[in-house]
Amino acid sequence: MTAQDATANERDGMDSATARWLEMFFRFFAAPSPERYRPLFHPEGSLQDAGMAEPLPAAQTGAAIAMVLAKLPDLLIRPLRHAARGSHVFVEARNSGTLNGKALDWGAVYRVHLKDGLVHRGRRFYDQVELFGPILPAGAALPAFPAAEDAAPPEAALPVGDGAEALARRLEAAWNDADPSALAALYAPAGSHMAPGLAAPVARRQLAAWRRWWADLLAPGPMRPVDWAMAAGTGTNPTLLFLEWQGQGRYLGSDVPLDRIDRYLLDGAGRILESRSYFDTLGLVERANPDVAAIRAAVIKG
């Protein structure tokens, strides 16, 4: 992101401190290094990563990224989309690198709350199974979704003009509705959803079946939106919404967190064209295959 891009963000309603931080963050993406990573964080800041029991203090972030780069010296981070709500920033990216001779490629969303223009509370949402997949044993993944189809439900567009909070509440109601077709009704005829564990995006006619399968697999309690940001559509560009959820479920007899971020693209009529969920399934997979935890630990220590 250039200074010109940052100025454009300010014109679009992003405050100058947030625009400056994004410029620094994208400069780090272009050439990852501890020297470009440490200055992103407020002295009182922290970072919560997938698989972490506790957030990492800002003082340790330089050493942490140095360890990552030692294992993935060819790490490449390609920003895809971003949106901000005041000092709350969401960035979707595609990452790649080589680990133990295996080529890796995985998606992530970086969600940060800024203080004085620097990261005060940061969190990365991604699936470690997608990251470690090439070095995990065969079958180390969630059970496969049997791609069933239902009759397409009537359309029920989201009220884009009412803002991100209204969108969040409508999506919350759909996700927590006992009728799984309530979620599918929010999608455009050609709309689709992608989530960890899926081999391909789920089409609108499959969404109700997938929602039932998800409920049977993870027994989720109520899902609650806790943060969001939206960038209005312009011209042929769709409206962009990031929505962070908190929730809990149960898998193989244990309570499990179901915190995630969903990224939505919506058309001018408020219908979902595409959505993608970012959350970690490695903890779930470890419950079914204890060898996975040992492999992850060996990579981190090695």
Order of alpha helices (4+ residues) and beta strands (2+ residues): alpha-alpha-alpha-beta-beta-alpha-beta-beta-beta-beta-alpha-alpha-alpha-beta-beta-alpha-beta-beta-beta-beta-beta-beta-alpha-alpha
